[in-house]
Amino acid sequence: MTMPREITRRDLFMKLGIFLNGIVGVILAVPIVRYLLSPVARERKSRYESWIPLGNLEQFPSGETRLATYRNPVVNTWDGDTADIACWVRNVDGQTFQVFAINCAHLGCPVRWFPQSSLFMCPCHGGAYYQDGSRASGPPERGLFEYDYRIESGKLLIKAGEMPTPGQASNIVREIRPCA
């Protein structure tokens, strides 16, 4: 028969230290586990593919280009006013629309519409775009990014959530050949 051993001061502090380190480990693990499981816990894909109303068709007169804003569908509570995204809406002929991202295709600076010259102008590096969004001059290598749109019940809707970008970039190296 063995006698129960007395707990020494060293053993007490060792057990207390292990217990406190375990608590700290759990506290530090919670945000890491939450981050790793966030895609599973919250399905964001549906919000990325949502159709957002820009307004009634009467807000966009035929032959004019107007600034419109929409609320980012993938928003957090702390985003505030930064979740409001601007875009340019061009009503071509009353039935056909073009909705452009406000960002220049060069470095993303916000472009402005100048109705006097029928041009979108970028203040950062002098990029210019025609009224149909195609490149006019300056450093951008392509036209403005366009949102997909549709009309439902007299309202103009855009497919928002992800920034529209080109499917195939023209400056991607497709093959490498030796110099002759």
matplotlib code that plots the C-alpha trace (Angstrom):
import matplotlib.pyplot as plt

x = [0.0, 1.4, 1.0, -0.5, 2.2, 2.0, 1.7, 4.8, 4.9, 6.7, 3.9, 1.2, 2.8, 3.4, -0.3, -1.4, 0.9, -0.3, -3.9, -3.4, -1.5, -4.4, -6.8, -4.6, -4.2, -8.0, -8.5, -5.9, -7.3, -10.9, -10.3, -8.0, -10.6, -13.4, -11.3, -10.7, -14.4, -15.9, -16.4, -18.4, -20.4, -21.4, -22.2, -21.0, -21.3, -25.0, -24.4, -21.5, -23.9, -26.8, -28.7, -28.8, -31.3, -29.8, -33.2, -36.1, -35.6, -36.9, -33.8, -31.7, -32.9, -32.3, -29.0, -27.5, -24.9, -25.6, -23.8, -25.5, -24.6, -25.5, -24.8, -22.2, -23.9, -20.9, -20.9, -19.8, -21.3, -18.2, -18.0, -20.2, -20.3, -17.4, -19.9, -21.6, -20.2, -20.5, -21.0, -21.8, -25.1, -25.4, -28.8, -28.0, -31.4, -34.1, -33.8, -30.1, -27.9, -24.2, -23.2, -19.5, -17.4, -16.2, -12.6, -10.1, -8.8, -5.2, -4.8, -8.3, -8.7, -12.3, -13.1, -15.4, -17.9, -17.6, -20.8, -19.3, -16.7, -18.6, -15.6, -14.8, -11.5, -9.2, -7.5, -4.5, -2.6, -4.7, -6.6, -9.6, -12.5, -15.3, -18.9, -19.3, -16.4, -13.8, -10.3, -9.6, -6.1, -3.6, -2.0, -5.1, -4.7, -8.5, -11.8, -13.8, -15.1, -18.8, -21.4, -23.9, -27.4, -31.0, -34.4, -37.2, -40.4, -39.2, -36.0, -32.4, -30.5, -26.8, -24.9, -22.8, -20.5, -17.4, -15.6, -16.0, -12.7, -11.7, -11.9, -8.7, -6.1, -4.3, -0.9, -0.5, 2.4, 1.0, 4.2, 7.9, 10.0, 13.8, 15.1, 16.3]
y = [0.0, 3.3, 6.5, 9.4, 11.8, 15.4, 18.0, 20.1, 23.7, 23.0, 20.6, 23.1, 25.8, 23.4, 22.4, 26.0, 27.0, 24.2, 25.2, 28.9, 28.1, 25.9, 28.8, 31.2, 28.6, 28.2, 32.0, 32.4, 29.4, 30.8, 33.5, 31.2, 28.5, 31.0, 32.4, 28.9, 28.0, 31.3, 30.2, 27.2, 29.2, 32.0, 31.5, 34.6, 33.3, 34.1, 37.7, 38.0, 36.9, 39.2, 41.6, 45.1, 47.8, 51.1, 52.8, 53.4, 53.7, 57.3, 58.3, 57.6, 59.6, 58.4, 59.6, 60.7, 59.4, 59.6, 58.8, 56.1, 54.4, 51.1, 49.4, 46.6, 43.3, 41.9, 44.5, 44.3, 46.4, 48.5, 49.5, 52.5, 54.8, 53.0, 50.2, 52.7, 52.1, 54.5, 53.6, 55.4, 54.5, 55.3, 55.1, 54.5, 54.6, 54.1, 50.3, 49.6, 50.5, 50.5, 50.4, 51.2, 50.8, 54.2, 53.0, 53.6, 50.4, 51.7, 52.1, 52.3, 56.1, 57.3, 58.6, 61.6, 62.1, 65.3, 65.8, 68.7, 66.4, 63.1, 61.7, 59.9, 61.4, 60.0, 62.6, 60.5, 59.8, 61.4, 58.4, 59.1, 57.0, 57.5, 57.6, 53.8, 53.1, 52.2, 53.6, 57.0, 57.8, 57.7, 54.8, 52.5, 49.5, 48.8, 50.4, 50.8, 47.7, 47.1, 45.5, 43.0, 44.6, 43.6, 45.4, 44.1, 45.9, 49.2, 49.1, 48.8, 46.1, 45.3, 42.1, 43.4, 42.1, 41.4, 44.0, 43.5, 42.5, 41.2, 37.5, 37.3, 40.0, 41.0, 41.5, 37.9, 36.0, 33.0, 31.4, 32.0, 31.7, 32.0, 35.1, 34.5]
z = [0.0, -1.0, 0.9, -0.9, -1.5, -0.4, -3.1, -3.1, -3.8, -7.1, -8.2, -7.3, -9.4, -12.3, -12.4, -12.0, -14.9, -17.2, -16.4, -17.1, -20.3, -21.4, -20.9, -22.8, -25.6, -25.9, -26.0, -28.7, -30.7, -30.9, -33.5, -35.5, -35.6, -36.4, -39.3, -40.7, -40.4, -41.6, -45.2, -44.0, -41.4, -43.7, -47.4, -49.2, -52.8, -53.0, -52.0, -54.6, -57.3, -56.4, -58.6, -57.1, -58.1, -59.2, -59.6, -61.8, -65.5, -65.4, -63.4, -66.5, -69.4, -72.9, -74.4, -71.1, -68.7, -64.9, -61.7, -59.6, -56.3, -54.9, -51.6, -51.7, -51.2, -49.3, -46.5, -42.9, -40.1, -39.7, -43.4, -43.1, -46.1, -47.8, -48.7, -51.1, -54.5, -57.4, -61.1, -64.3, -66.1, -69.8, -71.4, -75.0, -76.7, -74.0, -74.0, -74.0, -71.1, -70.3, -66.6, -66.0, -62.9, -61.8, -61.6, -64.4, -66.0, -65.5, -61.7, -60.4, -59.9, -60.1, -63.6, -64.2, -67.0, -69.0, -71.1, -73.1, -74.7, -74.2, -72.5, -69.2, -67.9, -65.3, -63.1, -62.1, -65.4, -68.1, -69.3, -71.4, -72.5, -75.1, -74.0, -74.8, -72.3, -74.9, -74.5, -76.2, -75.0, -72.2, -70.3, -69.9, -72.2, -72.3, -71.9, -68.7, -66.8, -67.4, -65.1, -66.4, -66.2, -66.7, -66.5, -64.2, -63.4, -64.6, -62.6, -63.7, -61.9, -62.0, -61.1, -58.3, -55.6, -57.6, -59.5, -63.2, -64.9, -68.3, -68.8, -70.8, -70.3, -73.5, -71.9, -70.5, -71.8, -73.6, -74.7, -74.5, -77.6, -77.9, -79.6, -83.1]

ax = plt.figure().add_subplot(projection="3d")
ax.plot(x, y, z, "-o")
ax.set_aspect("equal")
plt.show()
